Amino acid sequence: MRRKSPPSEAPDTTALLQGYTLGLSFPLDVMVSTQNAKRKVEGARIHVFSGLMPDGSFVDVGEGIFVASPEFCFLLMARELELTRLIELGYGLCGMYMQLQENSSSTAGRVLSGKSLRDRSRPTSKKRLSAFLSRMSGVSGKNRAQRALRYVANGSASPMETKLAMLLVLPNMLGGYALPMPELNSEIVPPKSLRQSLSQGSFFCDLYWRKPDVAVEYDSDEHHSGSLAMSKDSIKRNVLALSETYVISVTKRQVYSTVELERVAKLVAKSIGHRLRYKECAKFDLAHQKLRMMLLFPSSTKDI
């Protein structure tokens, strides 16, 4: 397998300006291969990565600039992020949503929705991340990345769906309720007799446990308001009910309430025939509050 190393010299300011013309945000994080090459450059943060990297580690964005691929980015961030933040990043990389940067003129965290979102390809997938990590040997961050990947799911359609999924499925020691991993936004085809009630032949559930036929639908204040959206949601849930799919609706208020979310977790567990064991975990309460703060109030927490 052909492998490449990072450059042995840090770029100068002129080279960094090429990144500005391509719309990259500053300061740029730049990788070099030796400690001697790490020097102060205005507009850049220099990092050292001395290992060899497989093909697919970088993406050519033009003008002689290569950026880390989603898979390599996940590995690199495993060296920087606390485990639960790394899991959240994994959901984003394997998801269908796009968050804008905090310094963007548009609303930060705006999410693409509707058919345009469903048609978007994910930056990567859990399978591709796993395959990339398997090709890296003796590299710092690999073990943490592989551990984080165990709790990542493909297909999240919004940051709030990611947060809800993590709160429900992460192990008790990480502050979650340790529910079985659901499918996220998988296509569901109702019985033929009911398809005439839909404007399309199939639909998607936010979180779905297929074998017991239980769905959790997150009611977003932003994307489920308005008469048209409410009508579509109503039709969808009526068809689900007629298909004998048990639907549990979760609102933003419930996610942000410790008591209400616990009730949701208990209801989901009962519906899918799963026993919750979080009360048997001595460190659960502290871990759960830490997870909630990290996911729901990120500005008040720091990476470990």
C-alpha positions in Angstrom: 0.0 0.0 0.0 1.4 3.4 -0.9 1.9 5.7 2.1 2.7 9.3 2.4 4.2 11.4 5.2 3.2 15.0 6.1 5.5 17.7 4.8 8.8 18.3 6.6 8.5 22.1 6.6 5.8 24.4 7.9 4.2 26.6 5.2 4.9 30.3 5.0 2.3 33.0 5.2 2.0 33.3 1.4 1.1 29.6 1.2 -1.5 30.0 3.9 -3.2 32.7 1.9 -4.1 30.0 -0.7 -6.3 28.5 2.0 -8.1 31.8 2.4 -9.0 31.9 -1.3 -10.5 28.4 -1.0 -12.8 29.5 1.9 -10.9 27.7 4.6 -11.3 29.2 8.1 -8.4 30.6 10.0 -6.3 29.9 12.0 -5.5 26.8 9.9 -4.3 23.6 11.6 -1.3 22.5 9.7 0.5 19.2 10.0 4.3 18.6 9.7 6.3 15.4 10.1 9.1 16.4 12.5 9.3 18.4 15.7 12.1 20.6 14.1 9.6 21.7 11.5 7.2 23.0 14.2 7.6 26.7 14.2 5.4 29.7 14.8 3.5 30.8 11.7 1.0 33.6 11.7 -2.5 32.3 10.8 -1.7 28.7 11.6 -1.5 26.2 14.4 1.3 23.7 13.7 0.9 20.0 14.7 3.4 17.1 14.4 2.4 13.8 13.0 5.5 11.6 12.3 3.7 8.4 11.3 3.1 7.1 7.8 -0.5 7.4 6.5 -2.4 5.2 4.0 -4.0 6.5 0.9 -7.2 8.3 1.6 -5.7 10.3 4.5 -6.0 13.6 2.6 -8.4 15.2 0.1 -7.1 17.5 -2.6 -9.0 20.8 -2.5 -7.0 22.5 -5.2 -4.2 25.1 -5.3 -1.8 22.5 -3.9 -3.7 22.2 -0.6 -4.6 18.9 0.9 -7.0 18.6 3.9 -7.5 15.7 6.2 -10.1 13.3 5.1 -13.1 12.6 7.4 -11.5 9.3 8.4 -8.1 10.9 9.2 -9.8 13.8 10.9 -11.5 11.4 13.3 -8.2 9.8 14.2 -6.5 13.1 14.7 -9.3 14.4 16.9 -9.0 11.3 19.0 -5.7 12.7 20.2 -7.4 16.0 21.2 -11.0 15.3 22.3 -12.5 13.7 25.4 -14.2 10.4 24.5 -17.9 11.6 24.5 -17.0 14.6 22.3 -15.2 12.2 20.0 -18.4 10.1 19.8 -20.4 13.2 19.0 -18.0 14.1 16.2 -18.3 10.5 14.8 -22.1 11.0 14.6 -21.6 14.2 12.7 -19.1 12.7 10.3 -21.5 9.7 9.7 -24.6 11.9 9.7 -26.6 13.9 7.1 -26.5 17.3 8.6 -24.2 20.3 8.2 -23.4 22.7 11.0 -22.1 26.1 10.1 -19.2 27.6 12.0 -19.8 29.9 15.0 -18.2 32.9 13.1 -20.4 32.4 10.1 -22.8 35.2 9.1 -25.5 32.6 8.9 -27.2 31.1 11.9 -24.7 28.7 13.6 -25.9 25.1 13.7 -28.4 25.6 10.8 -29.5 22.1 9.6 -30.5 21.1 6.1 -33.8 19.4 6.2 -36.5 17.8 4.1 -35.8 15.8 0.9 -32.6 17.8 0.3 -31.2 16.4 3.5 -32.2 12.8 2.8 -30.5 13.0 -0.6 -27.2 14.2 0.9 -24.4 11.8 1.1 -22.6 11.4 4.4 -19.0 12.6 4.7 -18.1 9.1 5.8 -19.6 6.0 7.4 -18.9 3.8 10.4 -17.6 1.1 8.1 -15.2 3.4 6.4 -14.0 4.8 9.7 -13.4 1.3 11.0 -11.5 0.3 7.8 -9.3 3.3 7.9 -8.4 2.8 11.6 -7.6 -0.8 10.9 -4.9 0.3 8.4 -3.2 2.5 11.0 -0.7 0.8 13.3 1.1 2.1 16.3 -0.5 5.5 16.0 -1.5 7.7 19.0 -5.3 8.0 19.3 -6.2 4.8 17.4 -7.4 2.9 20.5 -9.6 5.8 21.6 -11.0 6.3 18.1 -11.9 2.6 17.9 -13.5 2.7 21.3 -15.5 5.8 20.4 -16.6 4.2 17.1 -18.4 1.4 19.0 -21.0 3.9 20.1 -21.4 5.8 16.8 -24.4 5.2 14.4 -24.9 6.2 10.8 -27.6 8.5 9.6 -28.3 11.2 12.2 -30.2 14.0 10.6 -29.6 16.8 13.1 -27.4 17.7 16.0 -30.3 17.2 18.4 -30.9 13.7 17.1 -27.3 12.9 17.8 -27.6 14.3 21.3 -30.8 12.3 22.0 -29.3 9.1 20.6 -26.1 9.5 22.7 -28.1 10.2 25.9 -30.2 7.0 25.3 -27.6 4.5 24.1 -24.2 5.4 25.6 -23.1 3.0 28.4 -23.9 3.9 32.0 -20.3 4.6 32.8 -20.4 7.3 30.1 -23.7 8.7 31.3 -26.1 7.2 28.9 -29.0 4.8 29.6 -27.4 1.9 27.7 -30.3 1.2 25.4 -29.6 -1.0 22.4 -28.4 0.9 19.4 -31.3 1.9 17.1 -31.3 2.6 13.4 -31.2 6.3 12.6 -33.3 7.6 9.8 -33.5 4.2 8.1 -36.1 3.9 5.3 -39.3 2.2 6.4 -41.8 0.9 3.8 -45.3 0.6 5.2 -47.7 -2.2 4.0 -48.9 -1.7 0.4 -52.5 -1.1 1.6 -51.4 2.0 3.5 -49.0 3.6 1.0 -51.8 5.5 -0.7 -52.0 7.6 2.5 -48.5 8.9 1.8 -47.2 11.3 -0.7 -44.2 9.0 -1.1 -43.8 5.2 -0.9 -41.7 5.3 2.3 -40.6 7.4 5.1 -38.0 7.7 7.8 -38.1 7.5 11.6 -35.5 9.4 13.7 -34.6 6.4 16.0 -36.0 3.0 15.1 -35.8 -0.4 16.8 -36.9 -2.6 14.0 -37.4 -6.0 15.7 -39.9 -4.8 18.4 -41.1 -2.1 15.8 -40.7 0.9 18.1 -39.8 4.4 16.8 -38.8 7.6 18.6 -39.6 10.8 16.8 -37.9 14.0 17.9 -40.2 17.0 17.5 -38.0 19.8 16.5 -39.2 23.4 17.2 -37.5 24.6 14.0 -38.3 22.0 11.5 -41.7 20.6 12.5 -43.5 23.9 12.8 -46.0 25.2 10.2 -49.2 23.6 8.9 -47.6 21.7 6.1 -44.9 20.1 8.3 -47.5 19.3 11.0 -49.8 17.7 8.4 -46.9 15.5 7.1 -46.0 14.5 10.6 -49.6 13.6 11.4 -50.0 11.5 8.3 -46.7 9.7 9.0 -47.7 8.9 12.5 -51.2 7.7 11.6 -49.6 5.3 9.1 -47.1 4.2 11.7 -50.0 3.5 14.1 -51.9 1.5 11.5 -48.8 -0.4 10.8 -48.7 -1.3 14.5 -45.4 0.7 15.0 -45.3 2.1 18.5 -44.2 5.8 18.3 -42.8 7.8 21.1 -42.6 11.5 20.6 -39.8 13.5 22.3 -39.6 17.3 22.5 -36.7 19.6 23.1 -38.1 20.4 26.5 -38.0 16.7 27.4 -34.4 16.3 26.3 -33.3 19.3 28.4 -35.2 18.0 31.4 -33.3 15.3 33.4 -36.6 14.0 34.9 -38.5 13.9 31.6 -35.7 12.3 29.7 -35.4 9.5 32.3 -39.1 8.9 31.8 -38.5 8.7 28.0 -35.7 6.2 28.6 -37.9 4.0 30.8 -40.7 4.1 28.2 -38.4 3.1 25.4 -36.9 0.3 27.4 -40.3 -1.1 28.4 -41.5 -0.9 24.8 -38.5 -2.8 23.4 -38.3 -5.3 26.2 -35.0 -4.0 27.6 -34.0 -3.8 31.2 -32.4 -0.5 32.3 -29.5 -1.0 34.8 -28.3 2.5 35.3 -29.3 2.5 39.0 -26.8 -0.3 39.5 -23.9 1.9 38.3 -22.5 3.9 41.2 -21.0 6.6 39.0 -24.0 7.0 36.7 -25.5 10.2 38.2 -22.2 12.1 38.0 -21.5 10.7 34.5 -25.0 11.5 33.3 -24.8 15.1 34.4 -21.4 15.5 32.8 -22.7 14.0 29.6 -25.8 16.4 29.6 -23.6 19.4 30.2 -21.2 18.4 27.4 -24.1 17.8 24.9 -26.7 20.4 25.9 -24.6 23.2 27.4 -21.2 22.9 25.5 -20.1 26.5 26.2 -20.0 25.7 29.9 -17.7 22.7 29.6 -14.1 22.1 28.5 -12.4 19.1 27.0 -10.5 16.9 29.4 
